[in-house]
Amino acid sequence: MIAGFATVAASELSPDTMTQRMDLTLLAPDIHEEILVAEVEPGRDVVTERVLSAIVRQADWIEQRSRWRGQGSSALRASST
């Protein structure tokens, strides 16, 4: 499996981009869902990569949810207004 990721990263994505995308698999499912169903105006980000990076660094989903309520969901609400 790792060799497959390395092949994709080498051929299509930078190692940094691959790491960022793989990190998103560690995000609590309910946060994923909230991001996916968010309604935002065209051209706006639902939430920034910077906010998600800070949240996904926490392996514990309870801590992720706490950070999401503090940073991410407020960013989400701001982008939808």
CYANA upper distance limits for C-alpha pairs under 8 A (distance plus 0.5 A):
  1 MET  CA      5 PHE  CA      7.05
  2 ILE  CA      6 ALA  CA      6.68
  3 ALA  CA      7 THR  CA      6.62
  4 GLY  CA      8 VAL  CA      6.80
  5 PHE  CA      9 ALA  CA      6.53
  5 PHE  CA     18 MET  CA      8.38
  6 ALA  CA     10 ALA  CA      6.48
  7 THR  CA     11 SER  CA      6.60
  8 VAL  CA     12 GLU  CA      6.17
  8 VAL  CA     13 LEU  CA      7.16
  9 ALA  CA     13 LEU  CA      5.00
  9 ALA  CA     14 SER  CA      6.17
  9 ALA  CA     15 PRO  CA      6.10
  9 ALA  CA     17 THR  CA      8.47
  9 ALA  CA     18 MET  CA      6.27
 10 ALA  CA     14 SER  CA      7.21
 10 ALA  CA     15 PRO  CA      7.74
 13 LEU  CA     17 THR  CA      6.55
 13 LEU  CA     18 MET  CA      6.55
 14 SER  CA     18 MET  CA      6.71
 15 PRO  CA     19 THR  CA      6.61
 16 ASP  CA     20 GLN  CA      6.71
 17 THR  CA     21 ARG  CA      6.70
 18 MET  CA     22 MET  CA      6.58
 19 THR  CA     23 ASP  CA      6.50
 20 GLN  CA     24 LEU  CA      7.12
 20 GLN  CA     53 SER  CA      8.25
 21 ARG  CA     25 THR  CA      7.81
 22 MET  CA     26 LEU  CA      8.16
 23 ASP  CA     27 LEU  CA      7.90
 23 ASP  CA     56 VAL  CA      7.17
 24 LEU  CA     56 VAL  CA      7.30
 26 LEU  CA     56 VAL  CA      7.02
 26 LEU  CA     59 ALA  CA      7.59
 27 LEU  CA     31 ILE  CA      7.38
 27 LEU  CA     32 HIS  CA      7.32
 27 LEU  CA     55 ILE  CA      8.37
 27 LEU  CA     56 VAL  CA      6.15
 27 LEU  CA     61 TRP  CA      7.78
 27 LEU  CA     64 GLN  CA      7.98
 28 ALA  CA     32 HIS  CA      7.09
 28 ALA  CA     61 TRP  CA      5.91
 28 ALA  CA     64 GLN  CA      7.50
 28 ALA  CA     65 ARG  CA      7.94
 29 PRO  CA     33 GLU  CA      6.75
 30 ASP  CA     34 GLU  CA      6.69
 31 ILE  CA     35 ILE  CA      6.77
 31 ILE  CA     65 ARG  CA      7.83
 31 ILE  CA     68 TRP  CA      8.04
 32 HIS  CA     36 LEU  CA      6.64
 33 GLU  CA     37 VAL  CA      6.67
 34 GLU  CA     38 ALA  CA      6.56
 35 ILE  CA     46 VAL  CA      7.06
 35 ILE  CA     47 VAL  CA      8.14
 35 ILE  CA     76 LEU  CA      8.29
 38 ALA  CA     46 VAL  CA      7.40
 38 ALA  CA     76 LEU  CA      8.07
 38 ALA  CA     80 SER  CA      8.37
 39 GLU  CA     46 VAL  CA      8.45
 39 GLU  CA     80 SER  CA      6.77
 40 VAL  CA     44 ARG  CA      7.05
 40 VAL  CA     45 ASP  CA      8.05
 40 VAL  CA     46 VAL  CA      6.92
 40 VAL  CA     79 SER  CA      6.69
 40 VAL  CA     80 SER  CA      4.98
 40 VAL  CA     81 THR  CA      8.22
 41 GLU  CA     79 SER  CA      8.17
 41 GLU  CA     80 SER  CA      6.98
 44 ARG  CA     79 SER  CA      7.24
 45 ASP  CA     79 SER  CA      7.56
 46 VAL  CA     75 ALA  CA      8.20
 46 VAL  CA     76 LEU  CA      6.08
 46 VAL  CA     79 SER  CA      6.82
 46 VAL  CA     80 SER  CA      8.25
 47 VAL  CA     51 VAL  CA      7.36
 47 VAL  CA     52 LEU  CA      7.75
 47 VAL  CA     72 GLY  CA      7.04
 47 VAL  CA     75 ALA  CA      6.49
 47 VAL  CA     76 LEU  CA      6.14
 47 VAL  CA     79 SER  CA      8.11
 48 THR  CA     52 LEU  CA      6.96
 48 THR  CA     75 ALA  CA      8.49
 49 GLU  CA     53 SER  CA      6.44
 50 ARG  CA     54 ALA  CA      6.94
 51 VAL  CA     55 ILE  CA      6.95
 51 VAL  CA     71 GLN  CA      7.31
 51 VAL  CA     72 GLY  CA      6.64
 52 LEU  CA     56 VAL  CA      6.46
 52 LEU  CA     72 GLY  CA      7.64
 53 SER  CA     57 ARG  CA      6.68
 54 ALA  CA     58 GLN  CA      8.07
 55 ILE  CA     64 GLN  CA      5.82
 55 ILE  CA     67 ARG  CA      6.47
 55 ILE  CA     68 TRP  CA      7.12
 56 VAL  CA     64 GLN  CA      7.15
 58 GLN  CA     63 GLU  CA      6.92
 58 GLN  CA     64 GLN  CA      6.41
 59 ALA  CA     63 GLU  CA      8.29
 59 ALA  CA     64 GLN  CA      7.95
 60 ASP  CA     64 GLN  CA      6.78
 61 TRP  CA     65 ARG  CA      6.55
 62 ILE  CA     66 SER  CA      6.80
 63 GLU  CA     67 ARG  CA      6.72
 64 GLN  CA     68 TRP  CA      6.47
 65 ARG  CA     69 ARG  CA      6.61
 66 SER  CA     70 GLY  CA      6.83
 67 ARG  CA     71 GLN  CA      6.37
 67 ARG  CA     72 GLY  CA      7.61
 68 TRP  CA     72 GLY  CA      4.90
 68 TRP  CA     73 SER  CA      6.12
 69 ARG  CA     73 SER  CA      5.84
 69 ARG  CA     74 SER  CA      7.46
 70 GLY  CA     74 SER  CA      7.32
 71 GLN  CA     75 ALA  CA      6.73
 72 GLY  CA     76 LEU  CA      6.57
 73 SER  CA     77 ARG  CA      6.63
 74 SER  CA     78 ALA  CA      6.64
 75 ALA  CA     79 SER  CA      6.70
 76 LEU  CA     80 SER  CA      6.93
 77 ARG  CA     81 THR  CA      7.12
